[in-house]
Amino acid sequence: MSRLNPDKFRYTDFLPGISAKFTINTLSEILTKATDRPDIKLKGWQVGGENKKGDSYLSTLFKINIVGVLQKDEENRDKKENEIEIHVPVLIKSLPSNIGRRKTYRSTDFFRNEVVFYNQVWPTLLNFQLQKNVKDPFMDIPLCYSALADGENDFIALEDLTPQGYGAAKRQTGLDFDHCLLIIRLLARFHSLSFAYKDQHPELFHEMVSNFEETYFREGLRSWYEKCFNICTGVWLDALEKEVPGSIYQQKFQELVDNDFLGQLFNIVSKKNSISCVCQGDAWVPNFLIKYNNESSLPESVKIIDFQIARVSSPSLDLSIFFYACTKQSVRENHWDDLIDEYHKVFTESLIELGTDPKLFPKDALLQDFIENAKFGLGMVIETLPLCLTEDSETVDLDAIQGTEAIDISTVYCVKPIQKQENRKRLVNVVKHVVDNNFI
């Protein structure tokens, strides 16, 4: 990081690169919100780098350390030694400056949805649990300091969790049971919060989520996504052909593809039922940040990020993504029931604490719903699992898109047939689990 001269803010050099509406006043407002001190003064900022190639398709990421000062003693405010320097690390997501990339990946649609979550949905749910005097409120989402979506100047300024020791798990390998247990508990608490709010304030719930828009799986987006989806299914068919040719697994997967698999996903997402709640929508490995115990090296806490595909749906959609995008095969084989049991246990405990009858979320209903929707998890990992297995050196430079108009997304998609047998087997093992459990 390089410190900028606080007396000569390089405003024109940097801030407009985030957004024309991300200004010095925005920095001051973030300081005030982060510290809850209206008397804090902006001193300067330190600028980190942008995200590396392939880190994010929909946005550009910046890291800023905002520096503010407080006065120890008002009578000696002019003395430098009287200053207390405060640092607020911030992660900022903004629209890609490459207009062709922005339009190709429909970045503004996804930003709008995430800003709805941070500005409208999450503050409501946070308030709800605080009013309930919950002993240990669910706070495993980074603080949002400022968020704007107008289709041109969109940005989201979030608490940077890196200094607290949080980081992404390695996406090329599945997560073990210890990691999965933490995440399943997090998902249970997150889902239960909006479930309880819907139970107790149904009209306010519908008002809260009214501005959500399905950003991925709806019929109106078929022309945008179908070619890309077909490329991904081709990768899976290739893996099945090479590893289990002529098997029931290859046959069942082929039948699913031939029966408009994408359209089936549209139908699943459009359905609402009695256990529907606010879901994160994209519960794969990069969207969970893990903190490890320094002594044992075991995961001790987890945070969830990225609400660009947030939606109201059955919680089994998030669960099915998590199970097929995140877990090791050994976890699915040996701990499937353990994780479902833990999810339901934590969910119902949370409902009781929030004042909702846990009988409204029976385990049988959850299991039946999961059986009906498990193919959705397969549909999501059709894309995300090959991406997880893509080496950094193979990722596409998204800013290489030329011009200012959208191009066919399938022409820049980076998923290719998988060369390593161990990685092909990871895809095959997912199909095996889905077929062996009669989910398709």
N, C-alpha and C positions, 0 to 999 in steps of 0.2 A: 504494500500500500504506500501511496505517496501523500504526504500531508500538503494540503493547499494553504496558501497564505490567507489567514482569516481576515486580513485587512484588505485583500484584493481578491474577492470571490471571482473565480473564473466562470461566471454565470453563463456567458455565451458559449463557452467551450464544452460544458458538460451537462448542465441541467436540461436544456432543451433536447439533448440527445435521448433523454428519458421520455419527456413529454413537454409540450409547450405549456402545459398547465401544472407541471411540477416545478415549483419556484422556490425562492428563498423563504417565502411565507410558508410554503408547505413544510420545509425543514423545521421552521420554528414551531409550527403546529404539531409536528411529530414529537419534537422535544417535550413540549408541554404535555401531550397525551401520555408519552412514555414515562415521564417522571411525576406526573400529577402535580407539577409545580408551575403555576402561571407566571412566577417571577424569574424563571430560567431564561437566560439570554443565549442566543446562537453565537458561537465563537468561530466555528468553521466546520470543515468536514474532511474526512479521508476517503479516498475513492479506491475501491477494489476493481477487479477486472470484470469483463462480461463473461457470460457462460461460454463453455467450450463447445465446439462443433458437435451437434447432435444431442446436447443436453435437453433442449426444449424445442418442440416443433412450433408451438403456438405463441411463444413470447421470447423476449430478450431479458436476461437476468443481470442485475447490477447489485453490487454490495457497497454500502456506504456506512462509514462510522461517523455519525453526527456528533459534534462536540459542542457542549453547552457549558455555561458557567453559572454558579450560584454564589451569592455573597454570604460569607460567614457572619459578618457584622455590618449592618447598614451604616454605621458611623464611619467605618473605614473602607467604604466601598471602592475608593479610588486606588487603594493599595493592592498590588498584584498578589501579595501573599494572603490576601483576604478572600481570594477566589477558590471555589471548589469546582474542579473540572469534572464534568459528567460526560460519559461516552454512551451513545445509544447505537448499537449495531443494527442495521436495517438491510433487508433484502427487498429489492424492488423488481417487480415484473412489469414490463412495458411492451407495447406493440412492437414487432420487428420493424426496423426502419426500411427494410426491403419490402416495397409495396406489393410486388409480385408474390413474395412468400406470404405476406399477410393475407392476401386475398385467396391464394391457393389453399391455405389451411384454415380459412374462415376464422382468423384469430379474434376478430371483434365479437363474433357470436359467443365464443368461449369466454372471453373476458367479461362480457355482459353477464353471463350466468354466474361467474365467480364473484363479481361485484355484488350481485343480488344476494349471494350467500353471505358475504362479509358485511354488507351494509344493512341488510334487512333480516335475514334468517338467523344468523348466529347471534347478533345482539339480543334478539327476542328470546332465543333459547337460553342464552346466558342469564338474562334477567329473570326468566322463569325459575331456574334452579336456585338463583340467589334469593329470590323471594320465599323459596321453600326452606331456606336455612339449611341446605344440604351440608353435612359435615365436611365432606370431601367432594366439592363440585367438580364436574368434568371440565378440565381446562387444557386438554391435550391437543390444542389447536394453536398455532402461533398467533400472537396478537396482531391485529390489523390496525395500523396507525392511520392509514388514509387509502381510499380507493375511489376511482373515478372511471366511468365508462360512458363515453359520448360517441364512440365509433371512430374517433380521430386521435384523441389524446389520452387513451386509456392507460391507467397504471394502477398497481396495487403495491402498497408499501407495507411490508410485514416485518415482524420481529425476526431477526437473524438468530437462529438457534445454535449456530456453529460454536460461538464462544462458550455456550453451556455444555458442550461436549456431544451434541447430537450430530449424526451424520447418516448418510444413506448406507443401507446394507448392500453388499455386492449383489448385483442383479443377475449375474451369469449363473449363480447357483441357487437352488431352492433353500428356503429357511428351515431350520431345525425346530424341534418341538418347543424349546425355550422361547425362541423368537415368536413362534406362532401363538403361544399361550398369551403373551403380552398383547399381541395384535387383536386376538379374538376378544379379549376383555375390553380393549379400547373400542372395538366396533360395537360391542354389546352396550356399553355406556353411551356411546354417541347415538346409536339408533333409539335407545330407550328414552332419551331426552325428548325427541320430537314426537315419539309415540305417546308419551304421557301428556305432552302439551296438546296433541290432537284430541286425546280423550277428554281433557278438562276444558279446553277452549276450542271446540271444533270450528267455529266461524272465524276466530282469529287465526287459527292454523291455516285455513284455506286462504285467508288474506295474506298471511306471511309468505306463502309459497306461490302466490298467484303470478309472480313475475318470472318464475323458473320457466325455461324453455328447453325441450329436449335437443341437445346439441349434437347427438350422434346417431341414435337409432330411431329414425322415423321415416316414413315412406317418402316424404318430401326431400329427403337427402339421399335417396337411392342413387340418383345419377352422379352425385358427388363421390360416393363411397364404394359403389358396387365393384368397379374394376379393381380397386385397391384390395377389397375383401377377397375377390377371386384370386388375386396374386398370392395372398396369404394362405388361402385354402390349398392352392397348388403346392406350397411349401410342405404342408402337412401330408398331402397325398403322396408327394415324393418320398417323405420320410417313411410313411406306411408301406409304400411299394418296395423300398429298399430293406426295411427291417422285418416286416411281417406280411410279405406278399401272399395274396389269396386267403388271408385270415378273415375271421368274422369282424375283426376290428377295422380292416380296410373296407370291407363290405358295408358295414353300418355307417362309417363315416362318409363313404361315397353316396349312400342313400340320403344322408342328411344334406349333403351338398346339392344333390339332384332335386331335392324337394324344397328349393328356395330357402336355404338356411337363413339368409339375411332377413327375408320377410318374416320368418318365425321369430327372430330377435326383435323386430319391430313390434310384433304382436305382444310379446312378453312384456316389453317396456311400457306399452300403452295400458296394460291392465293395472287396476288399483283394487286392493282388497282390504279386509279388516285389519291386517297387520302392516299395512303400508306406512312408511315414515320417510323422513329425510335421509337419503343415502348419499354417500360420497361419490359413487358412480364409477370410480376408477381405482379400485383397491388392489393395485399391483405394487411390487417391491419398491420402486423409486418414490412412491408417495407415503412411505413410512420412514420416519427418521428415528434412529435408534441411539440410545445412550448406554454405554457399557460401564460396568463396575470395574474400577481401576485394579482392584486386587484379584477378583475372580475372572475377569474378562467376560463375564456373562452379561447378557442384556438386562438392564434394570428398569428402563422406561422407554416409552415410545410416543411419538407425536404423529399426527396425521396432517397431510398438506394436500393442496391442489383440489379445488372444488369446481373445476371448469365443466365437469360432466355431472354435477350434483343434480339430483332429481328426487321426486317423490315416487317411491316404488316399494315393492316388497323387500325387506332386508335380505332375503335370500339371494337377491341379485348381487349385492356386495359380497356376501359370503361365498357365493359360487365363484366369483372372480378371485377372491382371496385364496380359496382352496386350490384352484387350478393355476393361478399365476404365481403364487408365493411359496407353496409348500413343497418340501422334498417328497419323493415317492414314498419313502419309509414312513413319513408322518401321515400321509393319506392311508397307508396300509395298516398302521399300528395305532394311530391316535385320532382317527376320524370321529369316532363316538365321543372320545374324551373332549375334543374341541367343541363339538356341538353341545355336549352337556354343560361345559363351562360357559359357553355363550349364553345358553338359556338361563343358567343359574345367575350369572351377573346381570343379565337383562332384567329378570324378575326382581332381584334384590334392588336394583335401581328404581324400578317402578314403585316398589313399596316405599322407598325413601322419598320419592317424588309425589306420593299420594294417589297412585293409580292402582286399581285392583290387578294383581298379577294374573288372575284367571283370564284376563282379556288377551293374554299372550300364551296360550297353551302350547306345550311342547309338540303335541301331535300336529297342531296346525302348522307350526314351524317346519316340522319334518316333511309333511305333505307338500307344503309350499316349496321346499327345497327340491324335492323330487321332481315337481312340475317345472321348476325353473333352472335346474342344474345345467341344462344345455346353454343357458345364457353365459355362464362362466366359461364354457368351452368357446362360445362365440367371441367373447372378449379376448381370450388368450390366443385365438387364431392370429391376432395381430401382435399382442403384447409379448407372448412367449418367444417368438422368433426375434423380436426386438431385444429382449433380455439377453438372448444368446449371441447378439451381434457384438463383435469386438469394436472397441473405440476406433480402431484404425479403419473400420469398414463403414462407418457412419457417413451419411451424405452431408455435404456442406449446403445447408438450406439456403444460404444467402447467395448461392450461385444461380438461383432462379433469376432469369433475365426479364426486364420489362416491368410494367406496372399493372398488368392484367393477370388474372388467375389462369393457371394452366391445369391440365388434367393431373390430379394428384398421383395417379398411378405411374406417371412418367418419371417421378422423382422419388418413388418409394424405394426404400433400401433393403427390403426383405428379399432374400434370395434362397434357393435350395441350400440346406445345411450340409456342410462338408464333414463335420466331425460326427462319427457314429454315436458317441456318448450324448451329443446334443440332439440328434435325431431320436434317440431312445427316450429322451425326456418328453418329446412331443407324443411319441407312441404310448408312453406310460399314462399320459393324461387321457388319451382315447380309450385305453384299456380300462381305466377306472370308470369312465363314463359308461362304457358298454357293460362291464361286469356288474355294475350296480343298476342296470336297466334304466338309466337316465335318458337314453335315446333308443 
